[in-house]
Amino acid sequence: MKIHLFQELLALNEEFGHVMHGLERMEQEPAHKREMIRGAEALVGSAHADANRQFFEQFDAIVKNDALEGPKLLRDHRKRVTHPADVYL
């Protein structure tokens, strides 16, 4: 399994969380326009969802490819370790 991919996704999600938290803090300040902040929150939330969706779509393709390769690798391994004379045993 490609654990480093999940670690990178986790780090990305944490950074999106930091951005959203910063926008929420800015929203509390009276000097900032709430509509502008809410628009930015919507954009960040959309980018966050898109990043996760794209990751899992690509990861799904990796898993499907691995699922197809697994039986082939096992079959090839069995062919290599099986001695031709073993059929007589």
N, C-alpha and C positions, 0 to 999 in steps of 0.2 A: 504494500500500500504506500502511496506517496504522501507520507505524513507532513513533509515540508510544505506541500500545497495547502493543507489545512492550517498549518501554522501561519502561513502568509495571509490566508483568508481571515483568520482570527485577528491578526494584527491590523488588517484593513478595516475590519468591523469595529475594532477598538478605536481606531482613528476617526471613523465616522461618528462614533459615540462621543468622542471629544469635541468634534465640530458641533454636533447637535447640542451638547451641554453648553458650549460657548454661546451659541445662538440663544438658548434659553436664558442664560445670564444677561445677555444683551437686551433681551426683551423686557427684563425687569427695570432697566434704566429708562427714565422718562425722556431722555434726549433722543433715543432711537425711535424711529417710526415702526410701530408694531406690524403694519402691513408689509413693509420691506423685509422685516425679520421673518415673518411667516412665509413670505414668498421664498426666501433663502432656505428656510427649513423644508419647504416642499421640494425644492430643487435637490437639496442634499439627500432627503429621504428617497427621492426617485433614483438618484445616482447610486445610493446604497443598495436599493432593491435590484437595480439593473446589474450591478457588479456581482451580487450573490447569484442572480439568475444565470448570468453568463458563466460563472464559475461552475455551477452545478450542471449546466448543459454540457460543458466541456468535460467535466469529470464523469458524467454519465457515458459519454463516448469512450473515455479511457476504460471505464469498468466493462463496458460491452466488448471492447477490443480484448481486454484481459480475459474475459469469459470465453471468447472464441479461441484465444491462444492457449489457455490452460490445458484443455484435453490434448491438443496437438503436442505440447511440450511433454506431457506425461506419456503419450504414445511413443514419441521419439526416444524418450529416456528408456522406456521398457525395451525398445528395439536394441538400444545400445548395450544394455546390461544382460540381455538374454543371449546365451550362447547357442549357436545353431544345433549343437549336440543335445541340448536340453530337451528337445522334442521327444527323444527316446526315453527320457526319465518319466 
